[in-house]
Amino acid sequence: MLQRKKGNVGNNIGKTTGWIHRATLSKSGAMDMLGAVTYDRIDENCHLHIILNQGTPKEKTQVLKVDNIITCAGQTPKNDLQGAVGSELQNKVFTIGGV
């Protein structure tokens, strides 16, 4: 699970139950949770390229081999990744939710 802002991932979801969901996911070991992420691109192999802590001394890049990418980007649309995928992936990219 990735989020763009700094701080604990999912800190503002479900004020009364969000902490339970985060703790369950964290303890399960089923996924990593990373904050302060900048989404760079999706390559032709469907790998997600990210930058952690961009613009800081701790900046580093990572390439994630993923099966699916689901973007929950809050109230402000952030659709640049959709336009950045190559033509071979266009039929596999869908926008869901609000605009």
C-alpha positions as CSV (number, residue, x, y, z in Angstrom):
1,M,0.0,0.0,0.0
2,L,1.5,3.3,-1.1
3,Q,0.6,6.9,-0.3
4,R,1.9,10.2,-1.6
5,K,1.9,12.1,1.6
6,K,4.4,11.7,4.4
7,G,3.4,10.0,7.7
8,N,1.7,6.8,8.6
9,V,0.0,5.1,5.7
10,G,-3.8,5.5,5.8
11,N,-3.6,7.6,8.9
12,N,-6.8,9.6,8.0
13,I,-9.0,6.7,6.9
14,G,-11.9,5.7,9.1
15,K,-11.2,7.6,12.3
16,T,-12.8,4.9,14.4
17,T,-11.8,1.8,12.6
18,G,-8.9,2.7,10.3
19,W,-6.3,1.8,12.8
20,I,-7.7,-1.7,13.1
21,H,-7.5,-2.2,9.3
22,R,-3.9,-0.9,9.2
23,A,-2.8,-3.1,12.2
24,T,-4.4,-6.2,10.6
25,L,-2.7,-5.6,7.3
26,S,0.6,-4.8,9.0
27,K,0.5,-8.0,11.1
28,S,-0.5,-10.2,8.2
29,G,2.7,-9.5,6.3
30,A,0.7,-9.6,3.1
31,M,1.8,-6.1,2.0
32,D,4.3,-3.4,2.6
33,M,3.1,0.1,3.5
34,L,5.2,3.0,2.1
35,G,4.6,6.8,2.6
36,A,6.1,9.8,0.9
37,V,5.9,8.1,-2.5
38,T,6.1,9.7,-5.9
39,Y,4.7,7.6,-8.8
40,D,7.1,7.8,-11.7
41,R,5.8,5.4,-14.4
42,I,4.5,2.0,-15.3
43,D,6.8,0.3,-17.8
44,E,6.1,-2.1,-20.6
45,N,6.4,-5.1,-18.2
46,C,3.7,-3.6,-15.9
47,H,6.3,-2.7,-13.2
48,L,5.6,0.3,-11.1
49,H,8.5,2.8,-10.8
50,I,8.3,4.9,-7.7
51,I,10.5,7.5,-5.9
52,L,10.6,7.4,-2.1
53,N,11.2,10.7,-0.2
54,Q,11.8,12.7,-3.4
55,G,13.9,15.8,-2.9
56,T,15.3,14.7,0.5
57,P,18.7,13.1,1.4
58,K,16.8,9.8,1.9
59,E,15.5,9.8,-1.7
60,K,15.7,6.5,-3.5
61,T,14.0,4.8,-6.5
62,Q,12.3,1.4,-6.5
63,V,10.7,-0.8,-9.1
64,L,7.8,-2.8,-7.9
65,K,6.7,-6.0,-9.7
66,V,2.9,-5.9,-9.3
67,D,-0.1,-7.8,-10.4
68,N,-2.6,-4.9,-10.1
69,I,-2.4,-1.2,-9.5
70,I,-5.4,0.5,-7.9
71,T,-5.0,4.2,-7.4
72,C,-7.1,5.9,-4.6
73,A,-5.8,9.4,-5.0
74,G,-8.2,11.4,-2.8
75,Q,-10.3,14.3,-4.0
76,T,-7.9,15.8,-6.5
77,P,-7.7,13.9,-9.7
78,K,-4.2,12.5,-10.5
79,N,-4.5,10.8,-13.9
80,D,-1.0,11.3,-15.4
81,L,0.0,7.7,-14.9
82,Q,-3.0,6.6,-17.1
83,G,-1.8,8.7,-20.0
84,A,1.8,7.6,-19.5
85,V,1.3,3.9,-20.1
86,G,2.4,2.5,-23.5
87,S,-0.1,1.6,-26.2
88,E,0.2,-2.1,-25.4
89,L,-1.2,-1.4,-21.9
90,Q,-4.0,1.1,-22.8
91,N,-6.7,-1.6,-22.8
92,K,-5.6,-2.7,-19.3
93,V,-5.9,0.7,-17.6
94,F,-9.3,1.9,-16.2
95,T,-10.3,4.9,-14.3
96,I,-12.7,4.2,-11.4
97,G,-14.3,6.6,-8.9
98,G,-14.8,10.3,-9.1
99,V,-13.2,12.7,-11.5
